[in-house]
Amino acid sequence: MTFGGFIVVLLIGLVVGLLARFITPGPNPRGIIVTIVIGIVGAFIATVGGQVLHLYAPGEPAGFVGSVVGAVVLLVLLRLFSR
């Protein structure tokens, strides 16, 4: 992965993480690094989940909306297990 590709992944992770935090009400983990990680892991969850449900072909990444849904699912799971 090139440096430019890495920056794009970080920016998309940030946008997805911010949208997920905005959609999910209540207390959320704070910090820009945590938000980026939530966005990136959410995209991964959406990709794997979509492939398991046969929504995406193997090797096909989740779309932007799917990534946001994956990040929201991750935030909900983090809340359930942090209590």
N, C-alpha and C positions, 0 to 999 in steps of 0.2 A: 504494500500500500504506500502510495506516495504521500508526501507531506500535505499536499492539497486535498487528497482524498481523506486523510485523517481529519483535517479541519472541517470538511463537509460533514463527516460522520458526527463530529462533536456539535456542530451547529444544528443538524437535524435532530440529534439527541436532545439538545437544549430546547428546541421548539416543541418537540413531542412531549418532553417532560413538563414544560410549562403548561401546555394545553391539558395534560392529564391532571396536573395539580389544580388548574382552574375548574375542571369538570368535576373533580372529586371534592365534595365539601368536607370541612372539618380540618383538624390539624394534619399537616403534611410534613415530611422530613424537609429540613431547610438546607440551603446552600446550593450554589451553582453546580458544584461537582456532583452532589447527590441527585440533583435534577437531571443532569446530563446522563448519569448512570441509569436512572429510572427510565429515561427515554430510550436509551440504547437497549437495555434489557427488555423493555416493553416491546420493542421492535423484534427482538429475538423470540420472545414468547409468542407474539402474533405469527411469526414465520413458522415456528415449529407447530403451534396449535393449528394453523391453517393447513399445513401439510398433513397432519394427522387426520383432520376432518375433510381432507381432499378438496380444500378450497384453493390451495396453491400446489403447483407441481413441484417435485423435488428440485432444489436449486433455485426456485423462484422466490424472491423476497416478498414480504408483506408490503402492502401499500401504506400510504401515509395514514389513512383512517384506521387501518388494521393495527398499525404501530401505536396510535393513540389509545385504541381499545386495549391493547396489550399492556400499555403503561398504566391505564386505569385499573386493570385487573391486578397488576403488581402492587399498586398503592393500596388497594382493598386488602390484598393478602398481607401486606406489611402491617396494616392496622390490626388485622385479626390476630396475627402472631406476636405483635409487640405488647399486647395487653397482658 
